[in-house]
Amino acid sequence: MKNSKLVDIFKDRNIVIPIYLLKHYKDLKLSLEEFMLLMYFYNLGDSYLFNPNKFCDELNINLAELMGLVDSLTDKGFIKVEVKKNDKGIMEEILLLDGFYSKVSLIMREDINNKQEENINNSNIYELIEKEFGRTLSPIEAEIISAWLDNNMSEELIKEALKEAVFNGVSSLRYIDKILYEWGKKGIKTVKDVEDNRKKRNDNKDKNNDTNIDLDTIEWNWFDGDE
């Protein structure tokens, strides 16, 4: 089936595709053709008389193409065709979308849980900085933190930069941003990198202290030198 056939149907008719489903149909393991046919069924209602010839006429596809997609959606658990007796006692094939709704609900729950977990994690770093600064962050400061996270800056690295700022007695997000910038230039990307850099810095400091001895601070015992 050519994609343009189903796409044209959606363009020409008042058929609604929820934006959420459009963004997540690949997460549902659907091909574009399967998704389009499923949206066609979705717009028919929760349950509908299964009429392949009518579907083929409206979608401008042949019966073999339609039934191939129907079989695929059935195998994946999105749709089900059941034989039921109508009010007149006549047996009819009814198209049911219960499986589709269940799968969408599962995807939505997972999406909500992921966003909640992300918000919890993000709120931790905001709250930690506010606690260390002893004040509420301004909107601009919140945007700066958000930009760090959007640029894949790990929370652990931000916490290490916060420690540096607190140690130096500076309660400024700009100062933390400068630390992160300098670390970035040095290729420091993890907490281990920070620890290694601190150790190297301390080693160099100790070495400089050993080689730059202030002679005026040493108490010389001149008499001991004669022994």
C-alpha positions as CSV (number, residue, x, y, z in Angstrom):
1,M,0.0,0.0,0.0
2,K,1.3,3.4,-0.8
3,N,1.4,5.7,2.2
4,S,-0.1,8.6,0.1
5,K,-3.4,6.8,-0.2
6,L,-4.1,6.8,3.5
7,V,-2.5,10.2,4.0
8,D,-4.8,11.7,1.4
9,I,-7.8,10.2,3.2
10,F,-6.8,12.0,6.4
11,K,-6.2,15.2,4.5
12,D,-9.5,15.2,2.7
13,R,-11.8,14.1,5.5
14,N,-12.5,15.2,9.0
15,I,-10.5,12.4,10.7
16,V,-8.7,13.3,13.9
17,I,-5.3,12.1,14.9
18,P,-4.4,12.8,18.5
19,I,-1.0,14.6,18.6
20,Y,0.1,12.3,21.4
21,L,-0.5,9.2,19.3
22,L,1.3,10.7,16.3
23,K,4.3,11.3,18.5
24,H,4.3,7.8,20.0
25,Y,3.1,5.4,17.3
26,K,6.6,4.1,16.8
27,D,6.8,3.3,20.5
28,L,3.7,1.1,19.9
29,K,5.7,-0.8,17.3
30,L,3.4,0.3,14.5
31,S,4.3,0.9,10.9
32,L,2.9,4.1,9.3
33,E,0.3,2.1,7.3
34,E,-0.8,0.3,10.4
35,F,-1.0,3.5,12.4
36,M,-3.1,5.2,9.7
37,L,-5.5,2.3,9.4
38,L,-5.8,2.2,13.2
39,M,-6.6,5.9,13.3
40,Y,-9.3,5.3,10.7
41,F,-10.8,2.6,12.9
42,Y,-10.3,4.9,16.0
43,N,-12.5,7.6,14.4
44,L,-15.3,5.1,13.7
45,G,-15.8,4.5,17.4
46,D,-15.1,2.0,20.2
47,S,-16.8,-0.8,18.4
48,Y,-18.0,-0.9,14.8
49,L,-19.5,-3.3,12.3
50,F,-16.6,-5.0,10.5
51,N,-17.3,-4.3,6.9
52,P,-14.1,-4.8,4.8
53,N,-15.7,-3.8,1.5
54,K,-16.8,-0.5,2.9
55,F,-13.4,0.1,4.4
56,C,-11.7,-0.6,1.1
57,D,-14.0,1.8,-0.7
58,E,-13.4,4.6,1.8
59,L,-9.6,4.1,1.9
60,N,-9.2,3.3,-1.8
61,I,-7.2,0.2,-1.2
62,N,-7.8,-3.4,-2.3
63,L,-9.1,-6.2,0.0
64,A,-5.8,-8.0,0.2
65,E,-4.0,-4.9,1.4
66,L,-6.7,-4.2,4.0
67,M,-6.8,-7.7,5.4
68,G,-3.1,-7.9,5.6
69,L,-3.0,-4.8,7.8
70,V,-6.0,-6.1,9.8
71,D,-4.3,-9.4,10.4
72,S,-1.1,-7.6,11.5
73,L,-3.0,-5.3,13.9
74,T,-4.9,-8.3,15.3
75,D,-1.7,-10.3,15.8
76,K,-0.2,-7.3,17.7
77,G,-3.2,-7.1,19.9
78,F,-4.5,-3.7,18.8
79,I,-7.8,-4.8,17.4
80,K,-10.1,-7.8,17.6
81,V,-13.0,-8.9,15.5
82,E,-15.7,-10.7,17.4
83,V,-19.0,-12.3,16.3
84,K,-21.9,-11.0,18.3
85,K,-25.7,-11.2,18.0
86,N,-27.4,-7.8,17.3
87,D,-30.7,-6.6,18.6
88,K,-32.5,-8.5,15.8
89,G,-30.8,-11.8,16.6
90,I,-28.5,-11.6,13.6
91,M,-24.8,-12.6,14.0
92,E,-22.5,-9.8,13.0
93,E,-18.7,-9.2,13.0
94,I,-17.8,-6.3,15.3
95,L,-14.5,-4.5,15.3
96,L,-13.2,-3.8,18.8
97,L,-10.4,-1.5,19.9
98,D,-10.0,-2.6,23.5
99,G,-6.4,-3.8,22.9
100,F,-5.5,-0.4,21.3
101,Y,-6.8,1.5,24.3
102,S,-5.0,-0.8,26.7
103,K,-1.6,-0.3,24.9
104,V,-2.0,3.4,24.7
105,S,-2.9,3.6,28.4
106,L,0.3,1.6,29.2
107,I,2.4,3.9,27.1
108,M,0.9,7.0,28.7
109,R,1.4,5.6,32.2
110,E,5.1,4.9,31.4
111,D,5.4,8.4,29.9
112,I,3.9,10.0,33.0
113,N,6.0,7.9,35.4
114,N,9.2,8.9,33.4
115,K,8.2,12.6,33.6
116,Q,7.4,12.4,37.2
117,E,10.8,10.7,37.9
118,E,12.5,13.4,35.9
119,N,10.7,16.2,37.7
120,I,11.6,14.6,41.1
121,N,15.3,14.3,40.1
122,N,15.3,17.9,38.7
123,S,13.6,19.2,41.8
124,N,16.3,17.7,44.0
125,I,19.1,19.8,42.4
126,Y,16.9,22.9,42.6
127,E,16.1,22.3,46.3
128,L,19.7,21.4,47.1
129,I,21.0,24.7,45.6
130,E,18.3,26.7,47.4
131,K,19.2,25.0,50.7
132,E,22.9,25.7,50.3
133,F,22.2,29.3,49.2
134,G,19.7,29.8,52.0
135,R,17.2,31.4,49.7
136,T,14.7,30.8,46.9
137,L,16.1,30.7,43.4
138,S,15.0,33.5,41.0
139,P,13.3,32.6,37.7
140,I,16.5,33.4,35.8
141,E,18.6,31.1,38.1
142,A,16.0,28.3,37.5
143,E,16.4,28.8,33.8
144,I,20.2,28.5,34.1
145,I,19.9,25.2,36.0
146,S,17.4,24.0,33.4
147,A,19.9,24.9,30.6
148,W,22.6,22.8,32.4
149,L,20.3,19.8,32.5
150,D,19.1,20.3,28.9
151,N,22.8,20.3,27.8
152,N,23.2,16.8,29.5
153,M,25.1,18.2,32.5
154,S,24.9,15.5,35.1
155,E,23.4,16.4,38.5
156,E,26.4,14.9,40.2
157,L,28.7,17.3,38.4
158,I,26.5,20.2,39.3
159,K,26.6,19.2,42.9
160,E,30.4,19.1,42.8
161,A,30.5,22.6,41.4
162,L,28.1,23.7,44.1
163,K,30.5,22.2,46.7
164,E,33.3,24.3,45.2
165,A,31.2,27.4,45.4
166,V,30.1,26.8,49.0
167,F,33.7,25.9,50.0
168,N,34.8,29.3,48.6
169,G,32.0,31.1,50.3
170,V,30.2,32.1,47.1
171,S,26.4,31.8,46.8
172,S,26.2,32.6,43.1
173,L,24.8,30.5,40.3
174,R,27.0,32.5,37.9
175,Y,30.0,31.4,39.9
176,I,28.9,27.7,39.6
177,D,28.3,28.3,35.9
178,K,31.9,29.5,35.6
179,I,33.2,26.5,37.4
180,L,31.3,24.2,35.1
181,Y,32.6,26.1,32.1
182,E,36.2,25.8,33.2
183,W,35.7,22.1,33.9
184,G,34.3,21.7,30.4
185,K,37.4,23.3,28.9
186,K,39.6,20.8,30.9
187,G,37.5,17.9,29.7
188,I,36.1,17.3,33.2
189,K,32.8,15.5,32.8
190,T,32.4,13.2,35.8
191,V,32.8,13.3,39.5
192,K,35.9,11.1,39.2
193,D,37.4,13.7,36.9
194,V,36.7,16.3,39.5
195,E,38.3,14.3,42.2
196,D,41.4,13.5,40.0
197,N,41.7,17.2,39.2
198,R,41.5,18.2,42.9
199,K,44.1,15.6,43.8
200,K,46.4,16.9,41.1
201,R,45.8,20.5,42.2
202,N,46.6,19.6,45.9
203,D,49.7,17.6,44.9
204,N,51.0,20.6,42.9
205,K,50.2,22.9,45.9
206,D,52.1,20.7,48.3
207,K,55.0,20.5,45.9
208,N,55.1,24.2,45.6
209,N,55.0,24.6,49.3
210,D,58.0,22.3,49.7
211,T,60.1,24.1,47.2
212,N,59.3,27.6,48.3
213,I,60.4,27.6,51.9
214,D,60.3,30.9,53.7
215,L,63.8,31.1,55.4
216,D,62.6,33.8,57.8
217,T,60.2,31.4,59.4
218,I,62.8,28.8,60.3
219,E,64.3,28.8,63.8
220,W,68.0,28.1,63.3
221,N,70.0,26.5,66.2
222,W,73.5,27.8,65.3
223,F,75.2,26.0,68.1
224,D,73.9,22.6,66.9
225,G,75.7,23.2,63.7
226,D,79.1,23.1,65.4
227,E,78.7,19.6,66.8
